[in-house]
């Protein structure tokens, strides 16, 4: 045998386990990210609706105050 034998390089069991745990962790983080994005969108819609309602009530209040001031002057 003039050439040295080649050593078989097999993947390390710890490396495989680490890759599997990393893949699982990435998958779990993606699920959490999706849930969080959906929750933010839900709250954004509620906030937009609430903000528009407040603006509408403020306009009504200002209008009523103007009408009262006008009636009290006369």
C-alpha positions as CSV (number, residue, x, y, z in Angstrom):
1,X,0.0,0.0,0.0
2,X,1.8,3.0,-1.2
3,X,-1.0,5.5,-0.7
4,X,-2.4,6.1,2.8
5,X,-5.9,5.1,3.4
6,X,-8.5,7.8,3.4
7,X,-10.3,8.5,6.6
8,X,-14.0,8.5,6.4
9,X,-15.4,11.7,7.6
10,X,-18.9,11.3,9.0
11,X,-21.0,14.1,10.3
12,X,-20.7,14.6,14.0
13,X,-23.8,13.5,16.0
14,X,-23.6,16.7,18.0
15,X,-23.5,18.8,14.8
16,X,-26.6,17.1,13.6
17,X,-28.4,17.6,16.9
18,X,-27.3,21.3,16.9
19,X,-28.6,21.8,13.4
20,X,-31.9,20.1,14.3
21,X,-32.3,22.2,17.4
22,X,-31.4,25.4,15.4
23,X,-34.0,24.5,12.7
24,X,-36.7,23.9,15.4
25,X,-35.8,27.2,17.1
26,X,-36.0,29.1,13.8
27,X,-39.3,27.5,13.1
28,X,-40.7,28.4,16.5
29,X,-39.4,32.0,16.1
30,X,-41.1,32.3,12.7
31,X,-44.4,31.2,14.2
32,X,-44.1,33.7,17.1
33,X,-43.2,36.4,14.6
34,X,-46.4,35.6,12.5
35,X,-48.5,35.7,15.6
36,X,-47.1,39.0,16.8
37,X,-47.5,40.6,13.4
38,X,-51.2,39.5,13.3
39,X,-51.7,40.9,16.8
40,X,-50.1,44.2,15.9
41,X,-52.3,44.5,12.8
42,X,-55.4,43.7,14.9
43,X,-54.5,46.4,17.4
44,X,-53.6,48.9,14.7
45,X,-57.1,48.5,13.2
46,X,-58.7,49.0,16.7
47,X,-56.5,52.0,17.3
48,X,-57.4,53.5,14.0
49,X,-61.1,53.0,14.6
50,X,-60.8,54.4,18.1
51,X,-58.9,57.4,16.9
52,X,-61.4,58.2,14.2
53,X,-64.2,57.9,16.7
54,X,-62.4,60.4,19.1
55,X,-61.9,62.8,16.2
56,X,-65.6,62.6,15.3
57,X,-66.7,63.2,18.9
58,X,-64.3,66.2,19.2
59,X,-65.7,67.7,16.0
60,X,-69.3,67.3,17.4
61,X,-68.2,68.8,20.7
62,X,-66.7,71.9,19.0
63,X,-69.7,72.3,16.8
64,X,-72.1,72.1,19.8
65,X,-70.0,74.5,21.8
66,X,-70.1,77.0,18.9
67,X,-73.8,76.7,18.6
68,X,-74.2,77.2,22.3
69,X,-71.9,80.3,22.2
70,X,-73.9,81.7,19.3
71,X,-77.3,81.1,21.1
72,X,-76.0,82.7,24.3
73,X,-74.8,85.8,22.5
74,X,-78.2,86.4,21.0
